[in-house]
């Protein structure tokens, strides 16, 4: 029987306002530092810009790591990560 795949969770921080893009880009750097310092299983971070007034930064963690990371970093939301 095949082992079930471990789900990955994308933790997301939303930023709004005129400085949203720069804030999301800067926040992503801190997320990458956190991954390195905490020796998390994945080194997946990024940011996206949706409009002049809305951007987000994100990091991907294993589902087993999600609660401890969530409690420390307090993301705004999360979703199951699908690799493309």
N, CA and C atoms as an extended XYZ file, in Angstrom:
252
Properties=species:S:1:pos:R:3:atomname:S:1:resname:S:1:resid:I:1 pbc="F F F"
N         0.843       -1.187        0.000 N   UNK     1
C         0.000        0.000        0.000 CA  UNK     1
C         0.891        1.255        0.000 C   UNK     1
N         0.528        2.227       -0.801 N   UNK     2
C         1.317        3.448       -0.941 CA  UNK     2
C         1.113        4.375        0.256 C   UNK     2
N         2.223        4.963        0.744 N   UNK     3
C         2.126        5.916        1.847 CA  UNK     3
C         1.418        7.179        1.380 C   UNK     3
N         0.537        7.746        2.211 N   UNK     4
C        -0.106        9.006        1.808 CA  UNK     4
C         0.915       10.139        1.767 C   UNK     4
N         0.769       10.996        0.798 N   UNK     5
C         1.676       12.144        0.665 CA  UNK     5
C         1.420       13.124        1.805 C   UNK     5
N         2.500       13.734        2.265 N   UNK     6
C         2.348       14.766        3.295 CA  UNK     6
C         1.879       16.049        2.624 C   UNK     6
N         0.837       16.626        3.190 N   UNK     7
C         0.345       17.871        2.602 CA  UNK     7
C         1.255       19.026        2.988 C   UNK     7
N         1.331       19.968        2.082 N   UNK     8
C         2.067       21.202        2.329 CA  UNK     8
C         1.035       22.313        2.464 C   UNK     8
N         1.303       23.233        3.381 N   UNK     9
C         0.386       24.340        3.656 CA  UNK     9
C         1.077       25.657        3.311 C   UNK     9
N         0.382       26.486        2.569 N   UNK    10
C         0.874       27.817        2.193 CA  UNK    10
C         0.305       28.816        3.204 C   UNK    10
N         1.178       29.390        4.016 N   UNK    11
C         0.782       30.416        4.983 CA  UNK    11
C         0.926       31.775        4.317 C   UNK    11
N        -0.105       32.612        4.456 N   UNK    12
C        -0.199       33.841        3.671 CA  UNK    12
C        -0.386       35.060        4.567 C   UNK    12
N         0.351       36.110        4.230 N   UNK    13
C         0.203       37.417        4.878 CA  UNK    13
C        -0.223       38.402        3.802 C   UNK    13
N        -1.360       39.068        4.004 N   UNK    14
C        -1.869       40.064        3.055 CA  UNK    14
C        -1.445       41.455        3.500 C   UNK    14
N        -1.100       42.270        2.527 N   UNK    15
C        -0.737       43.664        2.788 CA  UNK    15
C        -1.552       44.548        1.863 C   UNK    15
N        -2.088       45.623        2.418 N   UNK    16
C        -2.939       46.520        1.641 CA  UNK    16
C        -2.469       47.959        1.821 C   UNK    16
N        -2.723       48.764        0.814 N   UNK    17
C        -2.339       50.167        0.869 CA  UNK    17
C        -1.248       50.471       -0.143 C   UNK    17
N        -0.841       51.714       -0.161 N   UNK    18
C         0.136       52.172       -1.151 CA  UNK    18
C         1.489       51.486       -1.023 C   UNK    18
N         1.852       51.045        0.171 N   UNK    19
C         3.155       50.410        0.385 CA  UNK    19
C         3.062       48.878        0.356 C   UNK    19
N         1.941       48.333       -0.052 N   UNK    20
C         1.717       46.881        0.015 CA  UNK    20
C         2.785       46.089       -0.728 C   UNK    20
N         3.148       46.500       -1.918 N   UNK    21
C         4.119       45.745       -2.724 CA  UNK    21
C         5.476       45.671       -2.036 C   UNK    21
N         5.982       46.807       -1.609 N   UNK    22
C         7.297       46.829       -0.952 CA  UNK    22
C         7.261       46.088        0.380 C   UNK    22
N         6.156       46.197        1.100 N   UNK    23
C         6.029       45.506        2.380 CA  UNK    23
C         6.024       43.996        2.181 C   UNK    23
N         5.291       43.508        1.188 N   UNK    24
C         5.247       42.065        0.918 CA  UNK    24
C         6.627       41.545        0.520 C   UNK    24
N         7.330       42.277       -0.326 N   UNK    25
C         8.666       41.861       -0.749 CA  UNK    25
C         9.623       41.806        0.449 C   UNK    25
N         9.532       42.787        1.327 N   UNK    26
C        10.391       42.822        2.507 CA  UNK    26
C        10.026       41.691        3.478 C   UNK    26
N         8.738       41.458        3.667 N   UNK    27
C         8.275       40.413        4.584 CA  UNK    27
C         8.762       39.036        4.119 C   UNK    27
N         8.780       38.821        2.816 N   UNK    28
C         9.233       37.538        2.263 CA  UNK    28
C        10.672       37.244        2.666 C   UNK    28
N        11.506       38.261        2.746 N   UNK    29
C        12.897       38.076        3.182 CA  UNK    29
C        12.960       37.557        4.615 C   UNK    29
N        12.092       38.094        5.473 N   UNK    30
C        12.049       37.641        6.864 CA  UNK    30
C        11.540       36.203        6.962 C   UNK    30
N        10.603       35.836        6.112 N   UNK    31
C        10.103       34.463        6.112 CA  UNK    31
C        11.215       33.490        5.717 C   UNK    31
N        12.012       33.855        4.718 N   UNK    32
C        13.135       33.015        4.296 CA  UNK    32
C        14.160       32.874        5.429 C   UNK    32
N        14.413       33.951        6.144 N   UNK    33
C        15.331       33.899        7.284 CA  UNK    33
C        14.794       32.962        8.364 C   UNK    33
N        13.497       33.036        8.625 N   UNK    34
C        12.868       32.186        9.635 CA  UNK    34
C        13.021       30.708        9.256 C   UNK    34
N        12.785       30.389        7.999 N   UNK    35
C        12.926       29.006        7.530 CA  UNK    35
C        14.349       28.511        7.785 C   UNK    35
N        15.326       29.323        7.452 N   UNK    36
C        16.729       28.948        7.648 CA  UNK    36
C        17.045       28.752        9.133 C   UNK    36
N        16.649       29.707        9.957 N   UNK    37
C        16.968       29.644       11.384 CA  UNK    37
C        16.274       28.486       12.089 C   UNK    37
N        15.051       28.189       11.682 N   UNK    38
C        14.275       27.128       12.335 CA  UNK    38
C        14.474       25.761       11.679 C   UNK    38
N        15.246       25.720       10.598 N   UNK    39
C        15.544       24.464        9.883 CA  UNK    39
C        14.263       23.732        9.473 C   UNK    39
N        13.345       24.477        8.857 N   UNK    40
C        12.096       23.879        8.396 CA  UNK    40
C        12.356       22.998        7.178 C   UNK    40
N        11.400       22.146        6.865 N   UNK    41
C        11.575       21.142        5.808 CA  UNK    41
C        11.605       21.716        4.396 C   UNK    41
N        10.998       22.870        4.181 N   UNK    42
C        10.925       23.440        2.834 CA  UNK    42
C        11.477       24.855        2.838 C   UNK    42
N        12.055       25.224        1.727 N   UNK    43
C        12.552       26.585        1.556 CA  UNK    43
C        11.768       27.216        0.409 C   UNK    43
N        10.464       27.342        0.626 N   UNK    44
C         9.578       27.894       -0.401 CA  UNK    44
C         8.934       29.154        0.162 C   UNK    44
N         9.280       30.290       -0.419 N   UNK    45
C         8.670       31.570       -0.042 CA  UNK    45
C         8.400       32.344       -1.318 C   UNK    45
N         7.669       33.429       -1.193 N   UNK    46
C         7.433       34.277       -2.343 CA  UNK    46
C         6.505       35.422       -2.008 C   UNK    46
N         6.192       36.180       -3.030 N   UNK    47
C         5.234       37.275       -2.885 CA  UNK    47
C         4.510       37.436       -4.206 C   UNK    47
N         3.328       38.010       -4.132 N   UNK    48
C         2.511       38.277       -5.323 CA  UNK    48
C         1.872       39.636       -5.171 C   UNK    48
N         1.737       40.318       -6.293 N   UNK    49
C         1.071       41.621       -6.311 CA  UNK    49
C        -0.223       41.465       -7.105 C   UNK    49
N        -1.322       41.833       -6.477 N   UNK    50
C        -2.626       41.699       -7.120 CA  UNK    50
C        -3.117       43.012       -7.711 C   UNK    50
N        -2.742       44.102       -7.080 N   UNK    51
C        -3.116       45.427       -7.564 CA  UNK    51
C        -2.184       46.438       -6.904 C   UNK    51
N        -2.361       47.710       -7.207 N   UNK    52
C        -1.543       48.745       -6.570 CA  UNK    52
C        -1.753       48.796       -5.055 C   UNK    52
N        -2.860       48.217       -4.603 N   UNK    53
C        -3.231       48.329       -3.192 CA  UNK    53
C        -3.284       46.985       -2.458 C   UNK    53
N        -2.899       45.884       -3.100 N   UNK    54
C        -2.975       44.571       -2.437 CA  UNK    54
C        -1.853       43.663       -2.927 C   UNK    54
N        -1.044       43.205       -1.979 N   UNK    55
C         0.021       42.234       -2.240 CA  UNK    55
C         0.044       41.235       -1.102 C   UNK    55
N         0.741       40.129       -1.325 N   UNK    56
C         0.858       39.135       -0.266 CA  UNK    56
C         2.253       38.534       -0.273 C   UNK    56
N         2.661       38.041        0.887 N   UNK    57
C         3.876       37.249        1.031 CA  UNK    57
C         3.439       35.888        1.551 C   UNK    57
N         4.231       34.852        1.227 N   UNK    58
C         3.846       33.522        1.687 CA  UNK    58
C         5.067       32.650        1.936 C   UNK    58
N         4.824       31.601        2.707 N   UNK    59
C         5.810       30.548        2.920 CA  UNK    59
C         5.065       29.223        2.935 C   UNK    59
N         5.768       28.150        2.580 N   UNK    60
C         5.168       26.824        2.546 CA  UNK    60
C         5.823       25.963        3.618 C   UNK    60
N         4.960       25.281        4.391 N   UNK    61
C         5.433       24.395        5.454 CA  UNK    61
C         4.732       23.049        5.333 C   UNK    61
N         5.333       22.028        5.927 N   UNK    62
C         4.636       20.755        6.034 CA  UNK    62
C         3.456       20.925        6.986 C   UNK    62
N         2.425       20.151        6.761 N   UNK    63
C         1.258       20.224        7.640 CA  UNK    63
C         1.653       19.976        9.094 C   UNK    63
N         2.629       19.114        9.316 N   UNK    64
C         3.082       18.818       10.683 CA  UNK    64
C         3.745       20.025       11.357 C   UNK    64
N         4.270       20.950       10.576 N   UNK    65
C         4.929       22.153       11.112 CA  UNK    65
C         3.978       23.334       11.228 C   UNK    65
N         2.821       23.223       10.604 N   UNK    66
C         1.923       24.376       10.434 CA  UNK    66
C         1.512       25.029       11.754 C   UNK    66
N         1.074       24.253       12.719 N   UNK    67
C         0.560       24.850       13.964 CA  UNK    67
C         1.627       25.633       14.713 C   UNK    67
N         2.818       25.072       14.826 N   UNK    68
C         3.862       25.782       15.575 CA  UNK    68
C         4.290       27.050       14.845 C   UNK    68
N         4.411       26.994       13.518 N   UNK    69
C         4.787       28.187       12.746 CA  UNK    69
C         3.656       29.211       12.804 C   UNK    69
N         2.430       28.756       12.652 N   UNK    70
C         1.268       29.656       12.707 CA  UNK    70
C         1.219       30.404       14.033 C   UNK    70
N         1.445       29.694       15.136 N   UNK    71
C         1.354       30.323       16.454 CA  UNK    71
C         2.430       31.380       16.674 C   UNK    71
N         3.596       31.204       16.043 N   UNK    72
C         4.689       32.170       16.203 CA  UNK    72
C         4.531       33.345       15.236 C   UNK    72
N         4.238       33.060       13.960 N   UNK    73
C         4.256       34.103       12.926 CA  UNK    73
C         2.896       34.722       12.616 C   UNK    73
N         1.819       34.082       13.038 N   UNK    74
C         0.464       34.623       12.907 CA  UNK    74
C         0.100       35.081       11.482 C   UNK    74
N         0.089       34.134       10.533 N   UNK    75
C        -0.331       34.499        9.172 CA  UNK    75
C        -1.801       34.893        9.150 C   UNK    75
N        -2.206       35.612        8.115 N   UNK    76
C        -3.590       36.039        7.973 CA  UNK    76
C        -4.485       34.906        7.508 C   UNK    76
N        -3.922       33.984        6.732 N   UNK    77
C        -4.708       32.854        6.224 CA  UNK    77
C        -3.767       31.781        5.717 C   UNK    77
N        -4.337       30.654        5.338 N   UNK    78
C        -3.559       29.554        4.808 CA  UNK    78
C        -4.381       28.738        3.837 C   UNK    78
N        -3.706       27.956        3.017 N   UNK    79
C        -4.380       27.079        2.072 CA  UNK    79
C        -3.454       25.918        1.754 C   UNK    79
N        -4.036       24.836        1.246 N   UNK    80
C        -3.225       23.698        0.845 CA  UNK    80
C        -2.388       24.125       -0.370 C   UNK    80
N        -1.103       23.805       -0.318 N   UNK    81
C        -0.168       24.185       -1.376 CA  UNK    81
C        -0.153       23.119       -2.467 C   UNK    81
N        -0.370       23.541       -3.672 N   UNK    82
C        -0.316       22.651       -4.826 CA  UNK    82
C         0.876       23.071       -5.672 C   UNK    82
N         1.828       22.150       -5.855 N   UNK    83
C         2.981       22.460       -6.696 CA  UNK    83
C         2.553       22.486       -8.151 C   UNK    83
N         3.047       23.475       -8.891 N   UNK    84
C         2.670       23.587      -10.292 CA  UNK    84
C         3.815       23.228      -11.198 C   UNK    84
